[in-house]
């Protein structure tokens, strides 16, 4: 068995509510910054960011909120953060009980009782096909969110037959798809450069990201209006809202430099040490310069979190 190499989490972008530990109270962090005060000993295994707060999940199953919301929970397996709801999958509260999906108000400091809770179990249909099809129990409406959680997709849009999706990520107005071959496709609104095609035009169907052809990707993530992907060799590429995107024109300087990046860089969430935005993918050199291999990434609306390990010496 291959031993897992210890790594560290880094954060950059908007942190006006103190939601990026280690940012020293700065409103913006323009380059990757080690989350040293939280990630002692590589304890963090997952990060989920909303606009004003970030949730950190430890390997021991403890969730901690940082930013405009605070509080902690134990016995957690997975999490999802938004401004109106914090949803967490926890161990059952009774011995032998199934996992429990809980919805909390972020302002509650995770104290008292959740707004809503549902035990997540698999049940066998009494009627149906041979062998008994299994399905998850139906889940009710989530309060205050005008939404519901369902194990079945309520709306289906078939993809082209040749697209074999490995992962799908949704931003505020765009989508990213990683296929089985490691190619990245994007579609949706493109007015902030988040599609990475070198234009600000929208795409109604998944379009191959030509700037990354020949570079197999292992991970994709979508922020509010910026996009991220990680190559199989551990390099990270980021793109999104162009600094001059509000004029519906691509930046002339970016085209002349023939660089490739995109995304809203107003708060430094692209990690390029400045606030310039890009409309094509561009590699974040910080991790290359520091001999770090990126293993995971998580995006908030205006910020980015990256998990990286030291590269193995050849």
N, C-alpha and C positions, 0 to 999 in steps of 0.2 A: 504494500500500500504506500502510495506517495504521500509524504508528510506535507501538510498544508503550511505554506510559508506565512509567517506573521506579516501583517501590513498595517497601514494607517489610512484614516479618512482625511480628506482635504475638502475645504469649502471655499467658494468664491461667489461674488455677486452681491445682491442686495441683502443687507443685514441691519436695517434701520430699527428693528425691534430687539436686537441682540440675539437673534435666532441662530447665528453662526458662532458657536463658542470658539474662542481663540481669536476673534476679530478685533479685540481690544477696543470695543465700543465704536468702531468705525461704521459709518453709514453705508459704505461700499468697500468691498474687497476686490481689487482688480486682478490679483493673481492667486493661484492656489495657496491656501494657508492651512497648516496642520491643525487639526482639531485636538490639540494635545490635552487640553483641560478635561475633555470628556472621554477621549478614546485611549485611556491608560491601559497599556498591555494589549492593545488590539481587541478591546472588549466589544466594540460596536459591530453588529453584523448586518444592520439594515438602517437606512435613513429615508424618511418621507417628509417632504417639505410642502407647506402651504405658503401663503403670502406673508403672514405675520408671525408664524411660528414653525418650528421644525420638531419632528418626533424621531427619537433615536431608540433602536431596539438592541439590547445587549444579547450576547450569546447565552446568558443565563435566563433570558426571557423577561427582562425588566425593560419597560418603556419609560422614557423620560421626555417631557416636553420642554422646549426652550424658546423664549421669545415673548410674544404677547400673551401666550398661554403657558401655564406651568402644571406640574403634577407628575405623578409616577404611578405605574401599575406593574404588578408582577404576574408571572404565569402567562406571558404573551407569546404568540407564535407569528403573527403577521399584523400589519397595520396599514392604515390609509388616512391621509390628513386633508382637510379642507377648512375653509373659514367658518362654515356653519356646523360641521360635524367632524368628530374624530372617531373612526371606526377601527376596532381592534378585534382580532381573533384570539381568544384566551382559552386556557384549560377550563374544563367544566368546574363549577363551584361545588359539586358533590362528587364523592368518590365513584368512579366508574361512569360518570356522565360524559357525554360527548363534548367536543369543543363548542364554545359559545361565541357567537358573533355579537358584539356590543357596540352601540352607538352612544357617544358622549358629546355633550356640549363642551367645546374647547375652554370656555370660560369657567367651567365647573372645577377646575384644578384636579379633575379625575377623582373627586371625593363623592361619597354618598352612593347612589344607585345610578346606573346608566339610563339614558332616555328610553332605550329600547334594547332588548336582548332576545336572542333566538338560538336555541341549541341546534347545531348543524349536524344532522345525521343523514345517512343514506337509508332509504326505505325501498322495499321491493313492491313494485306494482302488482296488485292482485290479479289484474287482467292485463294482457298484453302478449308480446311475442314469446317464443319459446325460450326457456332458460330464465325468464323473469328479468325484465329490464330494470335497472336501478336508476333512481333519480333522487335528487336532494329534496328535502322538505321545502314547501313553498315559504317564502319570506315576505312579511308584510311591508307596508309603507314605512319609510324612515321619516320620523317627525322633523318638521321644519326644513326639509330638504327638497320637497316636491319631487321625490325620487323613491325608488325601491331597489332592493337587492334581489337578484334572481339568478339561479344557477343556469338558466337557459337564456339565450340571446333573444330579446323581444323583437329585434329588427335585424333582418339578414340581408346583406348586400353581397351577392356572389362575386368572387374575384375571378380573374382570368384563369382558365384551367392550368396554364403553365406556371402560375404563381403558387409555390408551396410555402406557406407562411410558417416561420419559426417563432416570430414575436411581433406583436403589434403594440405601438405606443401612440397615445393621443395627447396632443397639445390643446391649447385653447381653440385654435382654428385650423389645425392641420393634423395629419397622421403620418407615422413612419412605420414601414413594414420591413422586417428582416426575413429574407427567404432562406431556404435550406442550403443554398450555395454561398451564403454570406453576402449577398447583394442587398443594397438598401433602396427602397422605393419611398417616395413621398408624394402626398397630394393634399388638397385643401386650399385654404387661403395662403397667398404667398406675398402679401403686401409688405411684410417685414423681413423678407429674405429667408424665412424659416424653412422653405422647401429645398434650398441649396442648389437651384438650377441656374443661378446667375441672372435671374430676372425676378421681378416682383409680381409676376402673373400667377393667377390661381390655376390649379390643376384639378380637373374633375375626376380623373382616373389615376391610379398608381403609376408614377413615372420613375424609371430607373435613374438613380443618381449617378450620372456619367463621370463626375469628378472622382468617384471612389472605385470605378471599375478596375479590376486587377488587384484590389486590396480587400480580401475577404474579411468581413466584420463578424464579431462575436456577440456584441451587445449594442442595442439602440435605446435611446431615451429621449423624451420630448418634454420641454419646458413650456411655459406659456406661449412664447413666440421664438424660442430657440431650440435647436436640435443637437443631439450628441450621438456619436457612435464610437465604439472601441474595436480596434482591429484584433485579429487573432494573435498578433504579436504583442498586443498590449499598448498600442499607441492610441491616443484619444483625439478625435476630430470634432470640431464644434462649429456651428453656423447659426444664423438667425437674423434678427431685425437689423437692417442697415441703419447707420446713424442718420442718413439722409432719406430714409424710407418714407418719412412723412410727406415728402414731395412726390411720391410715386415714381421716383427716378433712381436708378442704381448709382452708387458712388463712382464718380469718374476715377478717383485715385485708386480704388480697388481694382478696377478693370485694367488700369495702366500697369499696376504692380503685378498683375496676373497671379494674385494669391487666391486661395480658396477658403472662405469662411462665411458664415451667415448667422443671424440671430440678433436679438436686441442686446446691445452691449452697453446700454445706458448705465447699468449698475455693475459692470465688470463680470457678468455671469459667463462670459465666453473664455475667461481665463487667459487673455492675451496681454495682461499688464496694462491695459488701457480701456477706454470706453468706446472704441470704434466698433461698428457692427459690420457683418459680412454677409454676402449672399451666395457664398460657395463654401464647402467644407475646408477647414484649415487645421492642421495639427497643432496642439498645444505643446510648445517646446519645453515648458517647465519640467514635465515628467521625463522627457528625453534627456535634458541637461542633467537631471539628478538621478539618472540611471534607475528610473522607476517604471514598473510595468503595471498598467491600469487593469484592474480585474472587474470592477463594477462601477456603475454611475447611477445617480438619482437626481432628477431635476425638480426644482420648485418653479413657480411662475417666473421669478426673476433671479434665481440663483441655481448653483450646481454643486453637487457633492460627489466626490470621486474617491474610490478605494483603490489603493495601489500598494504593491509590494516591491522590494528590491529585486532588480533583475539578477538572474543567476549568472555567475561568472563562467565564461566559456573556457 
